[in-house]
Amino acid sequence: MTLEAIIIAVFGVLILGIFLGPNSVMVTFDEATPRLAARVERNVTTGFRFYNPKEGGRRTPGWIPSEVRK
């Protein structure tokens, strides 16, 4: 019985360390968010990996002027 309790305690400490420690999953996501947002913004701006669904070829984003006149 003591051995099982020790194994469960060690397993519990490891799991808590994964989710609450200094190198935890949440800290990794928090640190990666600005870099991911910058990459997405750059890719949208430059049209990186934009594909034309009808023709299947690569394309850059085309900006169509608004119908509304000032």
C-alpha positions in Angstrom: 0.0 0.0 0.0 2.8 2.4 0.8 4.5 1.7 -2.6 1.3 2.6 -4.4 0.9 5.8 -2.5 4.5 6.8 -3.3 4.0 6.1 -7.0 0.8 8.1 -7.0 2.4 11.0 -5.2 5.4 11.1 -7.6 3.0 10.9 -10.6 0.9 13.7 -9.1 4.0 15.9 -8.6 5.0 15.3 -12.2 1.6 16.2 -13.6 1.4 19.4 -11.5 4.9 20.3 -12.6 3.8 20.0 -16.2 0.8 22.3 -15.8 2.0 24.7 -13.1 5.8 24.8 -13.2 8.1 27.5 -14.7 8.3 25.6 -18.0 4.7 24.6 -18.1 2.4 24.3 -21.0 0.6 27.6 -20.2 3.8 29.6 -19.9 4.9 28.2 -23.3 1.6 29.3 -24.9 1.7 32.7 -23.3 5.3 33.3 -24.6 4.5 32.1 -28.1 1.4 34.2 -28.6 3.1 37.4 -29.8 5.4 35.6 -32.2 2.4 33.7 -33.6 0.4 36.8 -34.0 3.3 38.6 -35.8 3.7 35.6 -38.2 0.0 35.6 -39.0 0.0 39.3 -39.7 3.1 39.1 -41.9 1.6 36.2 -43.9 -1.7 38.0 -44.4 0.1 41.1 -45.5 2.4 39.4 -48.0 -0.1 36.8 -49.1 2.1 33.9 -48.1 0.6 30.6 -49.1 -2.6 32.1 -50.4 -4.2 29.8 -52.9 -6.9 30.4 -55.5 -9.5 27.8 -54.7 -10.9 27.7 -58.3 -7.7 27.5 -60.2 -5.4 26.0 -57.5 -2.5 28.4 -58.2 -0.8 30.8 -55.9 -2.1 34.3 -55.7 -1.6 37.4 -53.8 -4.4 39.1 -52.0 -6.2 41.5 -54.3 -7.7 44.6 -52.8 -10.9 45.8 -54.6 -11.9 49.4 -54.1 -15.0 50.0 -52.1 -18.3 50.8 -53.9 -19.0 53.5 -51.4 -17.8 57.0 -52.6 -16.9 59.8 -50.2 
